[in-house]
Amino acid sequence: MSDVTSNFTKSRTAAVASRISFRRRWTFRVLAVAVAWTMALLLAEIGLRLFVADTRPPYIYDEFTGTRLQPGHQFVFRSEGYSSNVINSRGLRDREHSLEKPAGTFRIAILGDSFSEAFQVSQDRTFWAVLERELQAMPDFSDQTVEVINFGVSGFGTIQEWQMLEHCARDYSPDLVLLAFLPGNDVRNNSRQLEPDHRRPFARLKDGELELDVSFRDDPMEKRFRELTWSACKDQAIRRSRVVHLVYRAVEDLRARKATAASIGAEEGGIENAVFAPPRNAVWIEAWQITDRVLEAIQKDSHAMGAKFVVVILNNAVEVHPDPEVTASLARKLGVSDLEEPQRQIIASGARHNFPVVRLLERMRDIARRDKVCFHGFPNTSPCAGHWNELGHETAGKLIAEDLSELLKDSFNGEP
């Protein structure tokens, strides 16, 4: 009996030992794989930092505008078009500019969004660089140095551009403030009801008066969102790790290409097509009212700092597509005769608040259809979609220069 018990005990002990050995082997294998992956990721991170240009996004938090460009950040932009960039020491996508305006200099401050930021093209190919060269070559500026400074940041709406003027651009003592208004999303950006990203300032009308809403700054829920959520953790990982950013960028580029391919024509990602129709509900009516009052505020603030104020209306791809049917298709879908409601709204604002409006739409549309060219789109994206390409920037810059030279001669005589 004792032999049986002894054998059973030995067998059980052997089984337990076998299980422990099995677990140890698997634990060792898992740890070995984990260490190998960690080392591989570490080596990949080091390799990317040493030998591959940085493509991580250059945006950081800002207490006035919600986001801004990170001063000194160097990176390559290649998801739509291509550019190699160094953000200047003041957080602008531009060369360095002294705060003090040199004698004999005519300064123009550009307020805008991603069309002004213009990472899709090289800095010297942007519309504001073209504008500077074109104005400088004109006889009227032969005795002055024209200096155009770009304050554009991707995702900005008119309210953020107003705050950029108040807290940054005014320090440069501009002679002219040129606001680049993009119909496709600027009005949406100004509405808390329409804009999904609330990490930005908004404005509201209270008893008929414009009131700035900066609750994004101190709302505990927004702070918690920034600090604790998956979105915030993801943003930090993308910003800090080249490997994570590379994977994220590849996935996002694939999604963007699929979305663009599925939306060739009238539908375009990031654009609020409802803006091309007259406002049909209280939310859109309020969004346009707020936009109008913010433009008035920028006009008054520009004049208070001794600067002239002009709005230039940019265009989205569907508005200047070389195929008229693409434009007509969206108009039919919206139940309107044309897509020029934003033009009418901004021109009316200019008339109410006494600021000039530069219109590019008709001239760029005519050129696109006459010459069968696309002002939007790149070889690494879809044609005739997205942001301006080099031709779009060059054409817009030259047209803006022509109109500004006439306005400065004919419309701005005397005090601003």
RAJO-V507303 format. One record per helix or strand. SS is the DSSP state (A for helix, B for strand). FROM is the first residue (numbers start at 0). TO is the last residue. Records with the same first field share a line. If there is no record, write none. Layout:
SS=FROM-TO, FROM-TO
This chain:
A=1-50, 113-116, 122-124, 126-135, 138-140, 157-166, 168-171, 182-188, 214-216, 219-227, 229-239, 241-261, 272-275, 281-303, 316-319, 323-333, 340-352, 360-370, 389-409
B=58-61, 65-68, 73-76, 82-85, 104-110, 144-149, 175-180, 201-205, 208-212, 307-312, 355-358, 375-375, 387-387
